[in-house]
Amino acid sequence: MSASSTADSGQPSEAASDIESFARAMIVVAHPDDAEFSSAGTLAKFAKEGKHVVLVVCTSGDKGTARRDISSAELAQLREGEQLEASKRLGLAETVFLRLGDGELVPDLAFREKVVRQIRTHRPDVLITHDPFRPYALHPDHRAVGITAVDSVYPTARDPLYFPQHLQDGLEPHKVAELWMYGSEAPDTFIDISETFDTKIHALKAHQSQVGTAETLEQRMRERAEELGREHGLAMAEAFKVVKMRR
C-alpha cells in the first residue's frame, strides 16, 4: 500500500504504520458522513486490499439540517439510509449505529463502554477516529468521540477488569495495535488515495441530505487531497496522526 510517513524523533510510540501486516480496521465517528469526508479513500483502499473494515457511527446525525419540516427521528432514519449506501459503495464489512443523541455526546464511562464493546466485538488491528487533541476542534461531538475512542483503546479495551460484564457476554479484552487520528494538527502518515478518490466522491454523494447536488464537492475534495499529497510525493492523500500501541 502506497503511503508516506514521518516519525517524530525521541517519541518511540509514534512511527511509520505497520498497516500492510494488519487484517482488520475500525473507524469510530460522530456522525454519518464524517468517515467519508475524512477517510473514505483510505477505507476504500483497505477494503480493496481485502481488509475487514467496520464503521461505528455514534450518532445518527438527527439534528444535522437547516430544515424545519422534518423531525429528528425522520432525519436519523434518512441519514442512516444514506450512510448504509455510502458504506456499501466503499465496500465496508459492517456499519454499526450507536444511536446516541446528536450534539449530546459526552466522554463519560457509559459512552466509553459502548465503544469498548465494539472494539472487543470486532477486534481491530487499527482504530481510526477524530483527533481530539487538535487545537480549536470546535464540534463538541467530534471532541467527545475522539477522546472516548482514544481512552477506549488505551487502557480500557485491553484490561479485563474494565466492564467485566463483557466477559459474561463472551467478549475478551483486546489490544489495538495502532491508533490513527484524522484532522490532526501534526499528521505523520499520508495514504495515497489516487486509485480510490473516485470511490470517495461516489460515497460522499450518497449523503444527499448533507451535500445536496454536490456541484463543487469533487473539486474541493480533489484540491485538498492533492495539497496533502504534494509534499510527500503522492498524487492525492489522506492524512493521519498514527500512534503505535505496545502489544
MARBA-3410 file (N, C-alpha, C, O; in Angstrom, 1 decimal):
247
0.8,-1.2,0.0,0.0,0.0,0.0,0.9,1.2,0.0,1.8,1.3,0.8 ~ 0.6,2.2,-0.9,1.4,3.4,-1.0,1.1,4.3,0.1,-0.1,4.7,0.3 ~ 2.1,4.7,0.9,2.0,5.7,2.0,3.3,6.4,2.2,4.3,5.9,1.9 ~ 3.2,7.5,2.8,4.4,8.3,3.2,4.2,8.6,4.7,3.2,9.0,5.2 ~ 5.3,8.4,5.5,5.3,8.6,6.9,6.5,9.4,7.4,7.6,9.4,6.8
6.2,10.2,8.4,7.3,10.9,9.1,7.2,10.6,10.5,6.1,10.7,11.1 ~ 8.3,10.2,11.2,8.3,9.9,12.6,8.9,11.0,13.4,9.9,11.6,13.0 ~ 8.3,11.3,14.6,8.9,12.3,15.5,10.0,11.7,16.3,9.8,10.7,17.0 ~ 11.2,12.3,16.2,12.4,11.8,16.9,12.1,11.9,18.4,11.6,12.9,18.8 ~ 12.6,10.9,19.1,12.5,10.9,20.6,11.2,10.4,21.1,11.0,10.4,22.3
10.3,10.0,20.2,9.0,9.5,20.6,8.8,8.1,20.0,8.1,8.0,18.9 ~ 9.2,7.1,20.6,9.2,5.8,20.0,7.9,5.2,19.8,7.7,4.3,19.0 ~ 6.8,5.7,20.5,5.5,5.2,20.3,4.9,5.8,19.0,3.8,5.3,18.6 ~ 5.5,6.7,18.3,5.0,7.3,17.1,5.9,7.0,16.0,7.1,7.5,16.0 ~ 5.5,6.3,15.0,6.4,5.8,13.9,5.5,5.4,12.7,4.3,5.5,12.8
6.2,5.0,11.7,5.5,4.6,10.5,4.6,3.4,10.8,4.9,2.5,11.6 ~ 3.5,3.4,10.1,2.5,2.4,10.4,2.9,1.0,9.8,3.6,0.9,8.9 ~ 2.4,-0.1,10.5,2.6,-1.4,10.0,1.3,-1.9,9.3,1.1,-3.1,9.4 ~ 0.6,-1.0,8.7,-0.8,-1.4,8.2,-0.8,-2.5,7.3,-1.8,-3.3,7.2 ~ 0.3,-2.7,6.5,0.3,-3.8,5.5,0.2,-5.2,6.1,-0.3,-6.1,5.4
0.6,-5.3,7.4,0.5,-6.6,8.0,-0.8,-6.8,8.8,-1.0,-7.9,9.3 ~ -1.7,-5.8,8.8,-2.9,-5.9,9.5,-4.1,-6.3,8.6,-4.1,-6.1,7.4 ~ -5.1,-7.0,9.3,-6.2,-7.5,8.5,-7.5,-6.8,8.9,-8.5,-6.9,8.1 ~ -7.6,-6.1,10.0,-8.9,-5.6,10.5,-8.7,-4.1,10.9,-7.8,-3.8,11.6 ~ -9.7,-3.3,10.5,-9.7,-1.9,10.8,-11.1,-1.5,11.3,-12.1,-2.1,10.8
-11.1,-0.5,12.2,-12.4,0.1,12.6,-12.3,1.6,12.6,-11.2,2.1,13.0 ~ -13.3,2.3,12.2,-13.3,3.7,12.3,-14.5,4.1,13.1,-15.6,3.6,12.9 ~ -14.3,5.0,14.1,-15.3,5.4,15.0,-15.5,6.9,14.8,-14.6,7.7,15.0 ~ -16.7,7.3,14.4,-17.0,8.7,14.0,-18.3,9.2,14.8,-19.0,8.4,15.3 ~ -18.4,10.5,14.8,-19.6,11.1,15.4,-20.8,11.0,14.6,-21.9,10.7,15.2
-20.7,11.3,13.3,-21.9,11.4,12.5,-21.8,10.7,11.2,-20.7,10.4,10.7 ~ -23.0,10.4,10.6,-22.9,9.9,9.2,-22.3,11.0,8.3,-22.5,12.2,8.5 ~ -21.4,10.6,7.4,-20.6,11.4,6.5,-19.2,11.8,7.1,-18.4,12.2,6.3 ~ -19.0,11.7,8.4,-17.7,12.0,8.9,-16.6,11.1,8.4,-15.5,11.5,8.0 ~ -16.9,9.8,8.2,-15.9,8.8,7.7,-15.6,9.2,6.2,-14.5,9.0,5.8
-16.6,9.5,5.5,-16.4,9.8,4.0,-15.6,11.0,3.8,-14.7,11.0,3.0 ~ -15.9,12.1,4.5,-15.1,13.3,4.4,-13.7,13.2,4.8,-12.8,13.7,4.1 ~ -13.4,12.4,5.8,-12.1,12.3,6.4,-11.3,11.2,5.8,-10.1,11.4,5.6 ~ -11.8,10.0,5.6,-11.0,8.8,5.4,-11.5,7.9,4.4,-11.0,6.7,4.3 ~ -12.5,8.3,3.5,-13.1,7.3,2.6,-12.1,6.7,1.6,-12.3,5.5,1.3
-11.2,7.5,1.2,-10.2,7.0,0.2,-9.4,5.9,0.9,-9.1,4.8,0.2 ~ -9.0,6.1,2.1,-8.2,5.1,2.9,-9.1,3.8,3.1,-8.6,2.7,3.0 ~ -10.3,4.0,3.6,-11.2,2.9,3.9,-11.4,2.1,2.6,-11.4,0.8,2.7 ~ -11.7,2.7,1.5,-11.9,2.0,0.2,-10.6,1.2,-0.2,-10.7,0.1,-0.7 ~ -9.5,1.8,0.1,-8.2,1.1,-0.2,-8.1,-0.1,0.7,-7.7,-1.2,0.2
-8.4,0.0,1.9,-8.3,-1.1,2.9,-9.2,-2.2,2.4,-8.8,-3.4,2.3 ~ -10.5,-1.9,2.0,-11.5,-2.9,1.6,-11.0,-3.5,0.3,-11.2,-4.7,0.1 ~ -10.5,-2.7,-0.6,-10.0,-3.3,-1.9,-8.8,-4.3,-1.7,-8.7,-5.2,-2.4 ~ -8.0,-4.0,-0.6,-6.9,-4.9,-0.3,-7.4,-6.2,0.5,-6.6,-7.0,0.8 ~ -8.7,-6.3,0.8,-9.2,-7.4,1.5,-9.2,-7.3,3.0,-9.5,-8.3,3.7
-9.0,-6.1,3.5,-9.1,-5.9,4.9,-10.5,-5.8,5.4,-11.4,-5.4,4.6 ~ -10.8,-6.3,6.6,-12.1,-6.3,7.2,-12.3,-4.9,7.8,-11.6,-4.6,8.8 ~ -13.2,-4.1,7.3,-13.4,-2.7,7.8,-14.8,-2.5,8.4,-15.8,-2.8,7.7 ~ -14.8,-2.0,9.6,-16.1,-1.8,10.3,-16.2,-0.3,10.6,-15.2,0.3,11.1 ~ -17.4,0.3,10.4,-17.6,1.7,10.7,-18.6,1.7,11.9,-19.6,1.1,11.9
-18.2,2.5,12.9,-19.1,2.7,14.1,-19.5,4.2,14.1,-18.6,5.1,14.2 ~ -20.8,4.4,13.9,-21.3,5.8,13.9,-22.0,6.1,15.2,-23.0,5.4,15.5 ~ -21.5,7.0,16.0,-22.0,7.2,17.3,-23.4,7.9,17.4,-24.2,7.6,18.3 ~ -23.6,8.9,16.6,-25.0,9.5,16.5,-25.5,9.3,15.1,-24.7,9.0,14.2 ~ -26.8,9.4,14.9,-27.3,9.3,13.5,-27.5,10.6,12.9,-28.2,10.7,11.9
-26.9,11.7,13.4,-26.9,13.0,12.8,-28.3,13.6,12.8,-28.7,14.2,11.8 ~ -29.1,13.3,13.9,-30.5,13.6,13.9,-30.8,15.1,14.1,-32.0,15.5,14.1 ~ -29.8,16.0,14.2,-30.0,17.4,14.2,-29.3,18.1,13.1,-29.3,19.4,13.1 ~ -28.6,17.4,12.2,-27.8,18.0,11.2,-28.5,18.5,10.0,-28.3,17.9,8.9 ~ -29.4,19.5,10.1,-30.1,20.0,9.0,-30.6,21.4,9.3,-30.7,21.8,10.5
-30.8,22.3,8.3,-31.5,23.6,8.5,-33.0,23.5,8.2,-33.7,24.5,8.4 ~ -33.4,22.3,7.8,-34.8,22.1,7.5,-35.7,22.2,8.8,-35.2,21.8,9.9 ~ -36.9,22.7,8.7,-37.8,22.7,9.8,-39.1,21.9,9.6,-40.0,21.8,10.4 ~ -39.1,21.2,8.4,-40.2,20.3,8.1,-39.9,18.8,8.3,-40.6,18.0,7.7 ~ -38.9,18.5,9.1,-38.6,17.1,9.4,-38.3,17.0,10.9,-37.7,17.9,11.5
-38.6,15.8,11.4,-38.3,15.6,12.8,-37.0,14.9,13.0,-36.4,14.5,12.0 ~ -36.5,14.9,14.2,-35.2,14.3,14.4,-35.2,12.8,14.1,-34.3,12.3,13.5 ~ -36.3,12.2,14.4,-36.4,10.7,14.2,-36.4,10.5,12.7,-35.8,9.5,12.2 ~ -37.1,11.3,11.9,-37.1,11.2,10.4,-35.8,11.4,9.8,-35.3,10.7,8.9 ~ -35.1,12.5,10.4,-33.8,12.8,9.8,-32.8,11.7,10.1,-32.0,11.3,9.3
-32.9,11.1,11.3,-32.0,10.0,11.7,-32.2,8.8,10.8,-31.2,8.2,10.3 ~ -33.4,8.5,10.4,-33.7,7.4,9.5,-33.2,7.7,8.1,-32.6,6.8,7.5 ~ -33.3,8.9,7.7,-32.8,9.3,6.4,-31.3,9.2,6.3,-30.7,8.6,5.4 ~ -30.6,9.7,7.4,-29.2,9.7,7.3,-28.6,8.3,7.6,-27.5,8.0,7.0 ~ -29.2,7.5,8.3,-28.8,6.1,8.4,-28.8,5.4,7.1,-27.9,4.7,6.7
-29.9,5.6,6.3,-30.0,5.1,5.0,-28.9,5.5,4.1,-28.3,4.8,3.3 ~ -28.6,6.8,4.1,-27.5,7.4,3.3,-26.2,6.8,3.7,-25.4,6.5,2.9 ~ -26.0,6.6,5.0,-24.7,6.0,5.5,-24.6,4.6,5.0,-23.5,4.1,4.6 ~ -25.6,3.8,5.1,-25.6,2.4,4.6,-25.2,2.3,3.2,-24.5,1.4,2.7 ~ -25.8,3.2,2.4,-25.5,3.2,0.9,-24.0,3.6,0.7,-23.3,3.0,-0.1
-23.5,4.6,1.5,-22.1,5.1,1.4,-21.2,3.9,1.8,-20.2,3.7,1.1 ~ -21.5,3.2,2.8,-20.7,2.1,3.3,-20.6,1.0,2.2,-19.6,0.4,2.0 ~ -21.8,0.8,1.6,-21.8,-0.2,0.5,-20.9,0.2,-0.6,-20.2,-0.7,-1.2 ~ -20.9,1.5,-1.0,-20.1,1.9,-2.1,-18.6,1.8,-1.7,-17.8,1.6,-2.6 ~ -18.3,1.9,-0.5,-16.9,1.8,0.0,-16.4,0.4,0.1,-15.2,0.1,0.2
-17.4,-0.6,0.2,-17.0,-2.0,0.4,-16.8,-2.3,1.9,-16.0,-3.3,2.2 ~ -17.4,-1.6,2.8,-17.2,-1.9,4.2,-17.9,-3.2,4.6,-18.9,-3.5,4.1 ~ -17.3,-3.8,5.6,-17.9,-5.1,6.0,-19.1,-5.0,6.9,-20.0,-5.8,6.8 ~ -19.2,-3.9,7.7,-20.3,-3.7,8.6,-20.4,-2.3,9.0,-19.3,-1.6,9.2 ~ -21.6,-1.8,9.2,-21.8,-0.4,9.8,-22.7,-0.6,11.0,-23.7,-1.2,11.0
-22.2,0.0,12.1,-22.9,-0.1,13.4,-23.3,1.3,13.8,-22.5,2.2,13.8 ~ -24.6,1.5,14.2,-25.1,2.7,14.7,-25.4,2.6,16.2,-26.1,1.8,16.7 ~ -24.7,3.5,17.0,-24.9,3.5,18.4,-26.2,4.3,18.8,-26.7,4.1,19.9 ~ -26.6,5.2,17.9,-27.9,6.0,18.0,-27.9,6.8,19.3,-28.9,6.9,20.0 ~ -26.8,7.4,19.6,-26.8,8.4,20.7,-27.2,9.8,20.2,-27.2,10.0,18.9
-27.5,10.7,21.0,-28.1,12.0,20.6,-27.1,12.9,19.9,-26.0,13.1,20.4 ~ -27.4,13.4,18.8,-26.6,14.3,18.0,-26.4,15.6,18.8,-27.4,16.2,19.3 ~ -25.2,16.0,19.0,-24.9,17.2,19.8,-24.9,17.0,21.3,-24.8,17.9,22.1 ~ -25.1,15.7,21.7,-25.3,15.5,23.2,-24.2,14.5,23.7,-24.3,14.1,24.9 ~ -23.2,14.2,22.9,-22.2,13.3,23.4,-21.3,13.9,24.4,-20.8,15.0,24.3
-21.0,13.1,25.5,-20.0,13.5,26.5,-19.1,12.3,26.7,-19.6,11.2,26.7 ~ -17.8,12.5,27.0,-16.9,11.4,27.1,-16.9,10.8,28.5,-16.0,10.9,29.3 ~ -18.0,10.2,28.8,-18.2,9.6,30.1,-18.0,8.0,30.0,-17.8,7.5,28.9 ~ -18.1,7.4,31.2,-17.9,5.9,31.2,-19.0,5.2,30.4,-18.7,4.1,29.8 ~ -20.2,5.7,30.5,-21.3,5.0,29.7,-21.0,5.0,28.2,-21.2,4.0,27.6
-20.5,6.1,27.7,-20.2,6.2,26.3,-19.0,5.3,26.0,-18.9,4.6,25.0 ~ -18.0,5.3,26.9,-16.8,4.5,26.7,-17.1,3.1,26.6,-16.5,2.3,25.8 ~ -18.0,2.6,27.5,-18.4,1.2,27.5,-18.9,0.8,26.1,-18.6,-0.3,25.6 ~ -19.7,1.6,25.5,-20.3,1.3,24.2,-19.2,1.1,23.1,-19.2,0.2,22.3 ~ -18.2,2.0,23.2,-17.1,1.9,22.2,-16.2,0.7,22.5,-15.7,0.0,21.6
-15.9,0.5,23.8,-15.1,-0.7,24.1,-15.8,-2.0,23.7,-15.1,-2.9,23.3 ~ -17.1,-2.0,23.9,-17.8,-3.2,23.4,-17.6,-3.5,21.9,-17.5,-4.6,21.5 ~ -17.6,-2.4,21.1,-17.4,-2.6,19.7,-16.0,-3.0,19.4,-15.7,-3.9,18.5 ~ -15.0,-2.5,20.1,-13.6,-2.9,20.0,-13.4,-4.4,20.3,-12.8,-5.1,19.6 ~ -14.0,-4.8,21.4,-13.9,-6.2,21.8,-14.7,-7.1,20.9,-14.4,-8.3,20.8
-15.7,-6.6,20.3,-16.5,-7.4,19.4,-15.8,-7.6,18.0,-15.7,-8.7,17.5 ~ -15.3,-6.5,17.5,-14.7,-6.6,16.1,-13.2,-6.7,16.1,-12.7,-7.1,15.0 ~ -12.5,-6.4,17.2,-11.1,-6.8,17.4,-10.2,-6.2,16.3,-9.5,-6.9,15.6 ~ -10.3,-4.9,16.1,-9.5,-4.3,15.0,-8.0,-4.2,15.4,-7.6,-4.1,16.5 ~ -7.1,-4.3,14.3,-5.7,-4.0,14.5,-5.5,-2.5,14.5,-4.6,-2.0,15.3
-6.3,-1.8,13.7,-6.1,-0.3,13.6,-7.5,0.3,13.9,-8.5,-0.1,13.4 ~ -7.5,1.3,14.8,-8.7,2.1,15.0,-8.5,3.5,14.6,-7.5,4.2,14.9 ~ -9.4,4.0,13.7,-9.3,5.4,13.2,-10.4,6.2,13.9,-11.5,5.8,14.1 ~ -10.1,7.5,14.2,-11.1,8.4,14.8,-10.7,9.8,14.7,-9.6,10.1,14.1 ~ -11.6,10.7,15.1,-11.3,12.1,15.2,-10.1,12.4,16.1,-9.9,11.7,17.1
-9.3,13.4,15.8,-8.2,13.8,16.6,-8.8,14.8,17.7,-9.1,15.9,17.3 ~ -8.9,14.3,18.9,-9.5,15.2,20.0,-8.5,16.2,20.5,-8.9,17.1,21.3 ~ -7.2,16.1,20.1,-6.2,17.0,20.7,-5.9,18.2,19.7,-5.0,19.0,20.1 ~ -6.5,18.2,18.6,-6.3,19.3,17.7,-6.8,20.6,18.3,-8.0,20.7,18.7 ~ -6.0,21.7,18.3,-6.5,23.0,18.8,-7.7,23.5,18.0,-7.7,23.4,16.8
-8.7,24.0,18.7,-9.8,24.6,18.1,-10.6,23.6,17.3,-11.2,23.9,16.2 ~ -10.7,22.4,17.8,-11.7,21.4,17.2,-13.0,21.8,17.8,-13.3,21.5,18.9 ~ -13.8,22.4,17.0,-15.0,23.2,17.5,-16.2,22.3,17.7,-17.1,22.7,18.6 ~ -16.4,21.2,17.0,-17.6,20.4,17.2,-17.5,19.6,18.5,-16.6,18.7,18.6 ~ -18.4,19.8,19.4,-18.3,19.0,20.7,-18.4,17.5,20.5,-17.8,16.7,21.2
-19.2,17.0,19.5,-19.3,15.6,19.3,-18.0,15.0,18.8,-17.6,13.9,19.1 ~ -17.3,15.8,17.9,-16.0,15.3,17.4,-15.0,15.2,18.5,-14.3,14.2,18.6 ~ -15.0,16.1,19.4,-14.1,16.1,20.6,-14.4,14.9,21.5,-13.6,14.1,21.9 ~ -15.7,14.7,21.7,-16.2,13.7,22.6,-15.9,12.3,22.1,-15.4,11.4,22.8 ~ -16.1,12.1,20.8,-15.9,10.8,20.2,-14.4,10.5,20.1,-13.9,9.4,20.5
-13.6,11.5,19.8,-12.1,11.3,19.7,-11.6,10.9,21.0,-10.8,9.9,21.1 ~ -11.9,11.6,22.1,-11.3,11.3,23.4,-11.8,10.0,23.9,-11.1,9.3,24.6 ~ -13.1,9.7,23.6,-13.6,8.4,24.1,-13.0,7.3,23.4,-12.7,6.2,24.0 ~ -12.8,7.4,22.1,-12.2,6.3,21.3,-10.7,6.1,21.8,-10.3,5.0,21.9 ~ -10.0,7.2,22.0,-8.6,7.1,22.5,-8.6,6.4,23.8,-7.8,5.5,24.1
-9.4,6.8,24.7,-9.5,6.2,26.1,-9.9,4.8,26.0,-9.6,3.9,26.9 ~ -10.8,4.4,25.0,-11.2,3.1,24.9,-10.1,2.1,24.4,-10.0,1.0,24.9 ~ -9.3,2.6,23.5,-8.1,1.8,23.1,-7.2,1.6,24.2,-6.7,0.5,24.4 ~ -6.8,2.6,24.9,-5.8,2.5,26.0,-6.3,3.3,27.2,-6.4,4.5,27.1 ~ -6.5,2.6,28.3,-6.2,1.2,28.6,-7.4,0.3,28.6,-7.3,-0.9,28.8
-8.6,0.9,28.3,-9.8,0.2,28.7,-10.1,-1.1,28.0,-10.4,-2.1,28.7 ~ -10.0,-1.1,26.7,-10.4,-2.4,26.0,-9.4,-3.5,26.3,-9.7,-4.6,26.2 ~ -8.2,-3.1,26.7,-7.1,-4.0,26.9,-7.2,-4.8,28.2,-6.8,-6.0,28.3 ~ -7.8,-4.2,29.2,-7.7,-4.7,30.6,-9.1,-5.3,31.0,-10.1,-4.7,30.9 ~ -9.1,-6.6,31.5,-10.3,-7.3,31.7,-11.2,-6.8,32.9,-12.4,-7.0,32.9
-10.6,-6.0,33.8,-11.4,-5.5,34.9,-12.2,-4.3,34.6,-13.1,-3.9,35.3 ~ -12.0,-3.7,33.4,-12.9,-2.7,32.9,-14.1,-3.4,32.2,-13.9,-4.2,31.3 ~ -15.3,-3.0,32.7,-16.5,-3.6,32.2,-16.5,-5.1,32.1,-16.6,-5.7,31.1 ~ -16.4,-5.7,33.3,-16.3,-7.2,33.4,-17.5,-7.9,32.9,-17.5,-9.1,32.6 ~ -18.6,-7.2,32.7,-19.8,-7.8,32.1,-19.6,-8.2,30.7,-20.3,-9.1,30.2
-18.6,-7.7,30.1,-18.3,-8.1,28.7,-17.8,-9.5,28.7,-18.1,-10.3,27.7 ~ -17.0,-9.9,29.7,-16.6,-11.3,29.8,-17.8,-12.3,29.8,-17.8,-13.4,29.2 ~ -18.8,-11.9,30.5,-20.0,-12.7,30.6,-20.7,-12.8,29.3,-21.4,-13.8,29.0 ~ -20.5,-11.8,28.4,-21.1,-11.8,27.1,-20.2,-12.5,26.1,-20.5,-12.5,24.9 ~ -19.1,-13.0,26.5,-18.2,-13.7,25.6,-17.2,-12.8,24.9,-16.6,-13.2,23.9
-17.0,-11.6,25.4,-16.1,-10.6,24.8,-14.8,-10.5,25.6,-14.8,-10.1,26.7 ~ -13.7,-10.9,24.9,-12.4,-10.9,25.6,-11.8,-9.5,25.4,-12.1,-8.8,24.5 ~ -10.9,-9.1,26.3,-10.1,-7.9,26.2,-9.4,-7.9,24.8,-9.1,-9.0,24.3 ~ -9.1,-6.7,24.3,-8.4,-6.7,23.0,-7.4,-5.5,23.0,-7.7,-4.4,23.5 ~ -6.2,-5.7,22.5,-5.2,-4.7,22.3,-5.2,-4.2,20.9,-4.9,-5.0,20.0
-5.5,-3.0,20.7,-5.4,-2.4,19.3,-3.9,-2.1,19.1,-3.2,-1.6,20.0 ~ -3.5,-2.3,17.9,-2.1,-2.1,17.5,-1.7,-0.7,17.2,-0.7,-0.2,17.6 ~ -2.6,0.0,16.5,-2.4,1.3,16.1,-3.6,2.2,16.2,-4.7,1.8,15.8 ~ -3.4,3.4,16.6,-4.5,4.4,16.7,-4.2,5.5,15.6,-3.1,6.1,15.6 ~ -5.1,5.7,14.7,-5.0,6.6,13.6,-6.0,7.8,13.9,-7.2,7.5,14.0
-5.5,9.0,13.9,-6.4,10.2,14.2,-6.4,11.1,13.0,-5.3,11.5,12.5 ~ -7.5,11.4,12.4,-7.6,12.3,11.3,-8.0,13.7,11.8,-8.4,13.9,12.9 ~ -7.8,14.7,10.9,-8.0,16.1,11.3,-6.9,16.6,12.2,-7.1,17.5,12.9 ~ -5.7,15.9,12.2,-4.7,16.3,13.2,-4.0,17.5,12.8,-3.8,17.9,11.6 ~ -3.5,18.2,13.8,-2.6,19.4,13.6,-1.3,19.0,13.1,-0.6,19.7,12.4
-0.8,17.8,13.4,0.5,17.3,13.0,0.5,15.9,12.5,1.0,15.0,13.2 ~ -0.1,15.7,11.3,-0.2,14.3,10.8,1.2,13.8,10.4,2.1,14.6,10.1 ~ 1.4,12.5,10.5,2.7,11.9,10.2,2.6,10.7,9.2,3.6,10.1,8.8 ~ 1.4,10.4,8.8,1.2,9.3,7.9,0.2,9.7,6.8,-0.9,10.2,7.1 ~ 0.6,9.6,5.5,-0.2,10.1,4.4,-0.5,8.9,3.4,0.5,8.3,2.9
-1.7,8.6,3.3,-2.1,7.4,2.5,-2.5,7.9,1.0,-3.3,8.8,0.9 ~ -1.9,7.2,0.1,-2.2,7.5,-1.3,-3.6,7.1,-1.7,-3.9,5.9,-1.7 ~ -4.4,8.0,-2.0,-5.8,7.6,-2.4,-6.1,7.9,-3.9,-7.3,8.0,-4.3 ~ -5.1,8.0,-4.7,-5.3,8.3,-6.1,-6.1,7.3,-6.8,-6.9,7.6,-7.7 ~ -6.0,6.0,-6.4,-6.8,5.0,-7.0,-8.2,4.8,-6.4,-9.0,4.1,-7.0
-8.5,5.4,-5.3,-9.8,5.3,-4.6,-10.5,6.6,-4.5,-11.5,6.7,-3.8 ~ -9.9,7.7,-5.0,-10.6,9.0,-4.9,-12.0,9.0,-5.5,-12.9,9.6,-4.9 ~ -12.1,8.4,-6.6,-13.5,8.4,-7.3,-14.5,7.7,-6.4,-15.6,8.1,-6.3 ~ -14.0,6.6,-5.7,-14.9,5.9,-4.8,-15.3,6.8,-3.6,-16.4,6.7,-3.2 ~ -14.3,7.6,-3.1,-14.6,8.5,-2.0,-15.7,9.5,-2.4,-16.7,9.7,-1.7
-15.6,10.0,-3.6,-16.6,11.0,-4.1,-18.0,10.3,-4.2,-19.0,10.9,-3.9 ~ -17.9,9.1,-4.8,-19.2,8.3,-5.0,-19.9,8.1,-3.7,-21.1,8.2,-3.5 ~ -19.1,7.8,-2.6,-19.6,7.5,-1.3,-20.2,8.8,-0.7,-21.2,8.8,-0.1 ~ -19.4,9.9,-0.8,-19.9,11.2,-0.3,-21.2,11.6,-0.9,-22.1,12.2,-0.2 ~ -21.4,11.3,-2.2,-22.7,11.7,-2.8,-23.9,10.9,-2.3,-25.0,11.3,-2.6
-23.6,9.9,-1.6,-24.8,9.1,-1.0,-25.4,9.9,0.1,-26.6,9.7,0.4 ~ -24.6,10.9,0.7,-25.1,11.7,1.8,-25.8,12.9,1.2,-25.4,14.1,1.4 ~ -26.9,12.7,0.5,-27.5,13.8,-0.3,-28.1,14.8,0.6,-28.2,16.0,0.3 ~ -28.6,14.5,1.8,-29.1,15.4,2.7,-28.1,16.4,3.2,-28.4,17.5,3.7 ~ -26.8,16.1,3.1,-25.7,16.9,3.6,-25.0,17.6,2.4,-24.6,18.8,2.6
-24.8,17.0,1.3,-24.0,17.6,0.2,-24.9,18.1,-0.9,-24.4,18.8,-1.8 ~ -26.2,17.9,-0.9,-27.1,18.4,-1.9,-26.7,17.9,-3.3,-26.4,16.7,-3.5 ~ -26.6,18.8,-4.2,-26.3,18.5,-5.6,-24.8,18.2,-5.8,-24.4,17.7,-6.8 ~ -24.0,18.6,-4.8,-22.6,18.4,-4.8,-21.8,18.9,-6.0,-20.9,18.3,-6.5 ~ -22.2,20.1,-6.4,-21.7,20.6,-7.7,-20.2,20.9,-7.6,-19.4,20.7,-8.5
-19.7,21.4,-6.4,-18.3,21.7,-6.2,-17.6,20.7,-5.3,-16.4,20.9,-5.0 ~ -18.3,19.7,-4.9,-17.7,18.7,-4.0,-16.4,18.1,-4.5,-15.4,18.1,-3.8 ~ -16.5,17.5,-5.7,-15.3,16.8,-6.2,-14.1,17.7,-6.3,-13.0,17.4,-6.0 ~ -14.3,18.9,-6.8,-13.2,19.9,-7.0,-12.6,20.2,-5.6,-11.4,20.2,-5.5 ~ -13.4,20.5,-4.6,-12.9,20.8,-3.3,-12.1,19.7,-2.7,-11.1,19.9,-2.1
-12.7,18.5,-2.8,-12.0,17.3,-2.2,-10.7,17.0,-3.0,-9.8,16.6,-2.3 ~ -10.8,17.2,-4.3,-9.6,16.9,-5.1,-8.4,17.9,-4.7,-7.3,17.5,-4.5 ~ -8.8,19.1,-4.6,-7.8,20.1,-4.2,-7.1,19.8,-2.9,-5.9,20.0,-2.7 ~ -8.0,19.4,-1.9,-7.5,19.1,-0.6,-6.6,17.9,-0.6,-5.5,17.9,0.0 ~ -7.0,16.9,-1.3,-6.2,15.6,-1.4,-4.9,15.9,-2.1,-3.9,15.3,-1.7
-4.9,16.7,-3.1,-3.7,17.0,-3.8,-2.7,17.8,-3.0,-1.5,17.6,-3.0 ~ -3.3,18.7,-2.2,-2.5,19.5,-1.3,-1.8,18.7,-0.2,-0.6,18.8,0.1 ~ -2.5,17.7,0.3,-2.0,16.8,1.4,-0.9,15.9,0.8,0.1,15.6,1.5 ~ -1.1,15.5,-0.5,-0.1,14.6,-1.0,1.1,15.2,-1.6,2.2,14.6,-1.7 ~ 1.0,16.5,-2.0,2.1,17.1,-2.8,3.4,17.1,-2.1,4.4,16.7,-2.7
3.5,17.4,-0.8,4.8,17.5,-0.1,5.3,16.1,0.3,6.4,16.0,0.8 ~ 4.6,15.0,0.0,5.0,13.7,0.3,5.1,12.8,-0.9,5.2,11.5,-0.7 ~ 5.2,13.4,-2.0,5.4,12.6,-3.2,4.2,11.7,-3.7,4.4,10.7,-4.3 ~ 3.0,12.1,-3.3,1.8,11.3,-3.6,0.9,12.2,-4.4,0.8,13.4,-4.2 ~ 0.2,11.6,-5.3,-0.7,12.3,-6.2,-1.9,12.9,-5.4,-2.2,14.1,-5.5
-2.5,12.1,-4.5,-3.6,12.6,-3.6,-3.5,11.8,-2.3,-3.1,10.6,-2.4 ~ -3.8,12.4,-1.2,-3.6,11.7,0.1,-4.7,12.1,1.1,-5.3,13.1,1.0 ~ -4.8,11.2,2.0,-5.5,11.5,3.3,-4.5,11.4,4.4,-3.5,10.6,4.3 ~ -4.6,12.2,5.5,-3.6,12.3,6.4,-4.0,11.9,7.8,-5.2,12.1,8.2 ~ -3.1,11.3,8.6,-3.4,10.8,9.9,-2.2,11.0,10.8,-1.1,11.0,10.4
-2.5,11.1,12.1,-1.5,11.0,13.2,-1.6,9.6,13.7,-2.7,9.2,14.2 ~ -0.5,8.9,13.6,-0.5,7.4,14.0,0.2,7.3,15.3,1.4,7.7,15.4 ~ -0.4,6.6,16.2,0.2,6.2,17.5,0.3,4.7,17.6,-0.8,4.1,17.6 ~ 1.5,4.2,17.6,1.6,2.7,17.7,1.6,2.3,19.2,2.3,2.8,20.0 ~ 0.7,1.4,19.5,0.5,0.9,20.8,1.4,-0.3,21.1,1.5,-1.1,20.2
1.9,-0.4,22.2,2.7,-1.6,22.6,1.8,-2.7,22.8,0.8,-2.6,23.6 ~ 2.1,-3.9,22.2,1.2,-5.1,22.3,1.8,-6.1,23.1,1.3,-7.2,23.3
END
